[in-house]
Amino acid sequence: MGQCHNCFNRAVNLTNKLKPEQIVGVSYSGQMHGLVLLDKQQRVIRPAMLWNDTRSSKQRQEIMAKMGHRFVEITHNQPLEGFTLPKLLWVKENQPEIFKQAETMLLPKDYLRFRMTGKLAIDYSDATGTVMLDVNTQTWSQEILDAFEIPRTLCPQLVRSVDETGHIDDWYAGYSGLSTNTQTFAGGADNACGAVGAGIDSPNKVLSSIGTSGVILKYEPQKETNYDGVLQYEDHAIPDAYYSMGVTLAAGYSLSWFKKTFASEEDFTEVVQSASKSSVGANGLLFAPYIVGERAPYADPDIRGSFIGVDSSQKRHDFVRAVLEGITFSFKDILDLYEKKGNQFDTVVSIGGGAKSPLWQQIQADVFNVRVISLKNEQGPGLGAAMIAAVGMKWFNNFHECAQTFVHFKDVFLPQPDNVAKYQKLHRIYQKIYPSTKEISRDLVNFRRENRD
């Protein structure tokens, strides 16, 4: 966790024009699903298991074998390997002495807040990501805890993202230079905070976030919605609201992999812009971005990526465009799940790598067939955490009012009807790739495992 302290201190240094007493509130955004275990003395007893730790496939299978669809009814989620409960069960099975010592379970950001305040808590948005929360009752699920013999005492107090969680304590004030008068607020999961910072505060707006992975995130006004675990379903950082999301595991990573492999010495922006030399459909080439498996809508760790339609007429810029379009088609798969549930939306807010390229934003508008907008002040989950503190301090009555001050839109990209029609045809072809290649991918993955040195 030292890295988190260092990052925070660098942030404090950037505000050296401020006096410590002028920093009146601090809130937090942190990566989801991580497992931090503390003993009776509130000391960390093993290295944190982070969101991308997937060693718990066996435990995921055990959860579903024991509870089946009842688990999804309680949590609104599948117990994917990256989530906290499978990690906790992995520790219980593989490191039983450590599990016996464990007195408290936290997520990474909650541990940082504990070190700053001395108070233990977890907010609802991160609690749903543990898949140990009963979404319907908004309490830790005793049924799940009993099923897997997990002590209730491991689960800390639940708080809302805007709830005050104590002042900076004497120790951290001396460590950081902050004032003990500074209040802290619970904060939220990074995707929840990212949605707040992007102004996703109503059902008509959807977030398209392209980082290493990719996220389509939608505001949900009620907890009764259930996507049967195909999409993740979480408490929002906004009180009494929820959000759902589908994750493409290799969104921006697909593009960075391509650049590293085929254009390692070239400027990244120029490589992306070269796709403008191609045309809709990349001269008959499709790319499936499953290069590290996939999560939504196909929870399949063994599916692999592919270029389909390769012929001798294509140039490298066609391959670049195919990668951009393939990532966008994978997002469209997720949006289709929403549309099948009757969800209506008219705006996609694009952030991350996809918002840095006007070409890619236009591709999104044409594939999604809705307007796509970018932000003037894109600062991601950090901005959302600041907004949580502002609402927690009662500077604003609600997040919608807060967003009018903090969130400002920049460029607008409208669907081009001719391109929309072409992409609709291409997407139908794209959707044939997964069922046509999943068995081949699995055979290749098994071959590789069997013949690994």
C-alpha positions in Angstrom: 0.0 0.0 0.0 3.0 2.3 0.1 2.5 3.1 -3.5 -0.9 4.5 -2.6 0.6 6.7 0.1 3.2 8.0 -2.4 0.6 8.8 -5.0 -1.4 10.6 -2.4 1.6 12.6 -1.2 2.4 13.6 -4.8 -1.1 14.8 -5.2 -0.8 16.8 -2.0 2.5 18.3 -3.3 0.7 19.4 -6.5 -1.6 21.5 -4.2 1.3 23.2 -2.5 -0.3 26.6 -3.1 -2.9 25.5 -0.6 -2.5 25.5 3.1 -3.3 22.2 4.9 -6.3 23.8 6.7 -7.8 24.7 3.3 -8.2 21.1 2.4 -11.5 20.5 4.2 -12.6 17.2 2.7 -11.0 14.1 1.2 -12.7 11.1 -0.6 -11.5 8.0 -2.3 -11.7 6.0 -5.5 -10.1 2.6 -5.6 -9.8 -0.5 -7.8 -12.6 -2.9 -7.2 -12.6 -6.5 -5.9 -9.2 -6.4 -4.2 -8.8 -8.4 -0.9 -6.8 -6.9 2.0 -6.8 -9.0 5.2 -6.1 -7.6 8.7 -5.4 -9.4 12.0 -6.6 -8.6 15.5 -3.9 -5.9 15.7 -5.2 -4.5 12.3 -2.0 -5.4 10.6 -1.9 -6.7 7.0 -1.3 -10.4 7.1 -0.7 -11.2 3.4 -0.1 -9.3 0.2 -3.3 -7.8 -1.3 -5.0 -9.9 -4.0 -6.0 -7.4 -6.7 -8.9 -7.3 -9.2 -6.9 -9.1 -12.0 -5.9 -12.0 -9.8 -7.7 -15.0 -11.4 -6.3 -18.0 -9.5 -9.7 -18.7 -7.9 -11.4 -20.6 -10.8 -11.9 -23.6 -8.6 -13.5 -21.5 -5.9 -15.8 -19.9 -8.5 -17.0 -23.4 -9.5 -17.5 -24.4 -5.9 -19.7 -21.3 -5.3 -22.0 -22.1 -8.2 -22.0 -25.8 -7.4 -23.2 -25.0 -3.8 -25.6 -22.1 -4.5 -26.3 -22.1 -8.2 -28.7 -19.4 -9.4 -29.6 -18.5 -5.8 -26.2 -16.8 -5.6 -27.1 -14.6 -8.6 -30.5 -13.8 -7.1 -28.8 -12.5 -3.9 -25.9 -10.6 -5.4 -27.2 -9.9 -9.0 -23.7 -11.1 -10.1 -21.8 -14.2 -11.1 -18.9 -15.1 -8.7 -16.2 -14.3 -11.3 -12.6 -15.1 -10.4 -11.7 -11.5 -10.1 -14.3 -10.8 -7.4 -13.5 -10.8 -3.7 -15.4 -13.8 -2.4 -13.6 -16.3 -4.6 -10.3 -14.8 -3.5 -11.3 -15.1 0.2 -12.2 -18.7 -0.3 -8.9 -19.3 -2.1 -7.1 -18.0 1.0 -9.3 -20.2 3.2 -8.4 -23.3 1.2 -4.8 -22.6 0.4 -3.6 -20.6 3.3 -5.8 -21.7 6.3 -3.4 -20.4 8.9 -3.7 -16.9 7.4 -7.4 -17.2 7.2 -7.6 -18.1 10.9 -5.7 -15.0 11.7 -8.0 -12.7 9.6 -10.2 -10.4 11.6 -11.2 -7.8 9.0 -11.6 -7.8 5.2 -11.1 -4.5 3.4 -10.7 -3.4 -0.2 -7.5 -1.4 -1.1 -9.0 2.1 -0.9 -10.7 1.2 2.4 -7.4 0.2 3.8 -5.9 3.5 2.7 -8.7 5.4 4.4 -8.2 3.3 7.5 -4.6 4.3 7.6 -5.6 7.9 7.3 -8.4 7.9 9.9 -8.0 4.7 12.1 -11.7 3.8 11.2 -12.8 0.6 9.4 -15.6 0.8 6.9 -16.6 -0.2 3.3 -19.0 1.7 1.1 -21.9 0.0 -0.7 -20.4 0.4 -4.2 -17.4 -1.7 -3.3 -19.3 -4.0 -1.1 -21.4 -5.2 -4.0 -18.2 -5.9 -5.9 -17.2 -8.4 -3.2 -20.3 -10.5 -4.2 -21.0 -10.9 -0.5 -23.7 -8.2 -0.3 -27.4 -9.0 -0.6 -28.4 -6.3 -3.1 -32.1 -6.6 -2.3 -31.7 -6.0 1.5 -28.5 -3.9 1.3 -26.9 -6.0 4.0 -24.1 -8.5 4.1 -25.7 -11.8 3.0 -25.8 -14.1 6.0 -26.9 -16.9 3.6 -23.7 -16.6 1.6 -21.6 -16.2 4.8 -23.1 -19.3 6.3 -22.8 -21.3 3.1 -19.1 -20.9 3.0 -18.4 -20.6 6.7 -17.2 -17.1 6.7 -17.3 -15.2 10.0 -19.7 -12.2 9.9 -17.1 -10.3 11.9 -14.8 -10.2 8.8 -17.2 -7.8 7.1 -16.8 -4.2 8.1 -19.4 -1.6 8.7 -21.3 -0.6 5.5 -21.5 3.1 4.7 -22.8 5.3 1.8 -20.2 6.8 -0.4 -21.1 10.3 0.8 -21.0 9.4 4.5 -18.4 11.0 6.7 -15.8 8.4 7.8 -13.8 10.4 10.3 -11.2 13.1 10.4 -7.5 12.7 9.4 -5.9 11.3 12.6 -2.8 12.5 14.4 -0.5 9.9 12.9 -1.5 10.6 9.3 -1.5 14.4 9.8 2.1 14.1 10.9 2.9 11.8 8.0 1.2 13.9 5.2 1.0 17.4 6.5 -2.8 17.4 6.3 -4.8 18.9 9.1 -6.7 16.8 11.7 -9.7 19.1 10.9 -9.9 17.5 7.4 -13.0 15.3 7.0 -12.9 12.1 5.0 -15.8 10.6 3.1 -16.2 6.9 2.2 -15.8 7.2 -1.6 -16.5 4.4 -4.0 -15.3 1.8 -6.5 -13.4 3.3 -9.4 -16.1 2.6 -12.0 -18.8 4.2 -9.7 -16.6 7.2 -9.2 -15.7 7.3 -12.9 -19.5 7.4 -13.7 -20.0 10.3 -11.2 -17.1 12.2 -12.7 -18.5 11.7 -16.2 -22.0 12.9 -15.3 -23.7 9.5 -15.6 -26.5 10.4 -13.3 -29.6 9.5 -15.3 -30.8 6.4 -17.2 -30.6 8.1 -20.7 -26.7 8.3 -20.5 -24.2 5.5 -20.9 -20.5 5.6 -20.2 -18.0 4.2 -22.8 -14.6 3.9 -21.1 -11.6 2.6 -23.0 -8.6 1.9 -20.9 -6.6 -1.3 -20.8 -9.9 -3.0 -20.4 -13.2 -1.4 -21.6 -16.4 -0.7 -19.8 -19.9 0.1 -20.8 -21.7 1.4 -17.8 -25.3 2.4 -17.3 -27.1 4.2 -14.5 -29.8 2.1 -12.9 -32.5 3.8 -10.9 -33.7 0.7 -9.1 -32.3 -2.4 -7.5 -35.0 -4.7 -9.0 -33.2 -4.9 -12.3 -31.3 -8.1 -12.7 -29.2 -9.2 -15.7 -28.7 -12.7 -14.4 -25.0 -12.1 -13.9 -24.3 -11.6 -17.6 -23.6 -7.9 -16.7 -22.2 -6.8 -13.4 -24.7 -5.0 -11.2 -23.4 -2.7 -8.4 -24.5 -0.1 -5.9 -23.7 3.4 -7.3 -21.7 6.0 -5.4 -24.9 8.1 -5.8 -27.2 7.2 -2.8 -30.1 4.9 -3.5 -29.0 4.3 -7.1 -27.3 1.5 -8.9 -25.3 0.9 -12.1 -24.7 -2.0 -14.3 -21.7 -2.6 -16.5 -20.2 -5.0 -19.1 -16.5 -5.4 -19.3 -14.4 -6.1 -22.4 -11.1 -7.4 -21.1 -8.8 -6.2 -23.9 -10.1 -2.9 -25.2 -7.3 -0.4 -25.2 -5.0 -3.4 -24.6 -5.8 -4.8 -28.0 -4.7 -1.6 -29.6 -1.5 -1.3 -27.5 -0.7 -4.9 -28.3 -1.1 -4.3 -32.0 1.1 -1.2 -31.8 3.8 -2.9 -29.7 3.9 -5.9 -32.0 3.6 -4.2 -35.4 4.6 -0.5 -34.9 6.8 -0.4 -31.8 8.9 2.6 -33.0 6.0 4.7 -34.3 4.0 7.4 -32.5 0.8 6.0 -31.0 -1.5 8.8 -32.2 -0.2 8.5 -35.8 -0.8 4.7 -35.7 -4.4 5.3 -34.6 -4.9 8.1 -37.1 -3.7 5.9 -40.0 -7.0 4.1 -39.7 -8.5 7.0 -41.6 -6.8 5.8 -44.7 -9.1 2.7 -44.5 -12.9 2.7 -44.8 -15.9 1.4 -43.0 -15.4 -2.4 -42.6 -11.6 -2.1 -42.9 -11.5 -3.4 -46.5 -13.3 -6.6 -45.6 -11.4 -7.3 -42.3 -12.8 -8.0 -38.9 -11.0 -8.2 -35.5 -12.3 -10.0 -32.4 -10.5 -8.4 -29.3 -10.5 -11.6 -27.2 -6.8 -11.7 -26.8 -6.9 -12.3 -23.0 -10.3 -14.1 -22.9 -13.5 -12.2 -22.4 -16.0 -11.3 -19.7 -19.1 -9.8 -21.3 -21.2 -10.9 -22.9 -19.1 -14.1 -23.1 -17.6 -15.1 -19.7 -15.0 -17.3 -21.3 -11.3 -17.2 -20.2 -10.3 -19.5 -23.1 -11.6 -17.6 -26.1 -8.9 -15.9 -28.1 -8.7 -13.1 -30.6 -8.7 -13.3 -34.3 -8.5 -11.4 -37.6 -11.1 -12.7 -40.0 -11.1 -11.9 -43.7 -7.4 -11.4 -44.2 -6.4 -11.1 -47.9 -3.5 -9.8 -49.9 -5.1 -6.5 -50.8 -5.1 -5.2 -47.2 -2.6 -2.7 -45.8 -1.6 -2.1 -42.2 -4.0 0.8 -41.9 -6.8 -1.7 -42.6 -5.7 -3.8 -39.6 -5.6 -0.7 -37.4 -9.1 0.2 -38.4 -10.2 -3.4 -37.9 -8.9 -3.2 -34.3 -10.7 0.0 -33.6 -14.0 -1.3 -35.1 -13.6 -4.7 -33.3 -13.3 -3.1 -29.9 -16.3 -1.0 -30.7 -18.3 -4.0 -31.8 -17.5 -5.7 -28.5 -19.0 -2.7 -26.8 -22.0 -2.9 -29.1 -22.6 -6.5 -27.9 -23.0 -5.1 -24.4 -25.3 -2.3 -25.5 -27.5 -4.9 -27.3 -28.0 -6.6 -23.9 -29.5 -3.4 -22.6 -31.7 -2.9 -25.6 -33.1 -6.4 -25.2 -34.1 -5.5 -21.7 -36.0 -2.5 -23.0 -33.5 0.1 -21.9 -33.5 3.4 -23.8 -30.6 5.8 -23.9 -29.7 8.6 -26.3 -26.2 9.6 -25.2 -22.9 7.8 -24.8 -20.2 9.7 -22.8 -16.8 8.6 -24.2 -13.8 8.7 -21.9 -10.3 7.2 -22.0 -8.5 6.2 -25.1 -11.6 6.2 -27.3 -12.2 9.9 -26.5 -8.7 10.9 -27.6 -9.3 10.1 -31.3 -12.1 12.0 -33.2 -12.0 9.1 -35.7 -12.7 6.5 -33.0 -15.4 8.6 -31.5 -17.2 8.8 -34.9 -16.8 5.1 -35.2 -18.5 4.7 -31.8 -21.4 7.0 -32.8 -21.9 5.1 -36.1 -21.7 1.6 -34.5 -23.9 2.6 -31.4 -26.3 4.7 -33.5 -26.5 7.4 -30.8 -24.7 10.7 -30.2 -21.3 10.3 -28.6 -19.9 13.2 -26.5 -16.5 13.8 -24.8 -15.6 15.8 -21.7 -13.7 19.0 -21.5 -12.2 18.1 -18.1 -11.8 14.4 -18.2 -10.2 13.4 -14.9 -11.9 10.0 -14.4 -12.6 8.5 -11.0 -10.5 11.1 -9.2 -12.9 13.8 -10.2 -15.8 11.6 -9.1 -14.2 11.2 -5.7 -13.8 14.9 -5.4 -17.5 15.3 -6.2 -18.4 12.8 -3.5 -16.5 14.9 -1.0 -18.2 18.0 -2.2 -21.7 16.5 -1.8 -20.7 15.0 1.5 -19.7 18.4 2.7 -23.2 19.6 1.7 -21.7 22.1 -0.8 -24.4 20.7 -3.2 -27.8 19.2 -2.6 -27.3 16.2 -4.9 -25.0 14.8 -7.6 -27.0 16.3 -10.5 -26.5 19.8 -9.1 -22.8 19.0 -8.4 -22.3 17.7 -12.0 -23.5 21.0 -13.4 -20.5 22.7 -11.8 -17.9 20.0 -12.3 -18.7 18.1 -15.5 -18.5 19.9 -18.9 -19.0 18.4 -22.3 -16.9 19.2 -25.3 -17.2 17.5 -28.7 -20.4 15.9 -30.0 -20.4 13.2 -32.7 -23.7 12.3 -34.4 -24.3 9.0 -36.3 -23.9 9.1 -40.0 -26.9 7.2 -41.5 -24.9 5.5 -44.4 -22.2 4.3 -42.0 -24.8 3.2 -39.4 -26.4 0.9 -42.0 -23.0 -0.6 -43.0 -22.0 -1.2 -39.4 -25.3 -2.9 -38.6 -24.5 -5.4 -41.3 -20.9 -5.8 -40.2 -21.9 -6.3 -36.5 -24.2 -9.2 -37.5 -21.2 -10.8 -39.2 -18.9 -10.0 -36.2 -21.4 -11.7 -33.8 -20.7 -15.0 -35.6 -17.0 -15.0 -34.7 -17.4 -16.1 -31.0 -19.6 -19.2 -31.6 -17.5 -20.1 -34.7 -14.1 -19.9 -32.9 -14.7 -20.8 -29.3 -14.0 -24.5 -29.8 -10.9 -23.8 -31.9 -9.6 -21.4 -29.3 -10.1 -23.9 -26.5 -8.2 -26.6 -28.4 -5.4 -24.2 -29.0 -5.3 -23.1 -25.4 -5.1 -26.7 -24.3 -2.4 -27.5 -26.8 -0.4 -24.6 -25.6 -0.7 -25.7 -21.9 0.2 -29.3 -22.8 3.3 -28.3 -24.7 4.6 -25.4 -22.5 8.2 -25.8 -21.6 
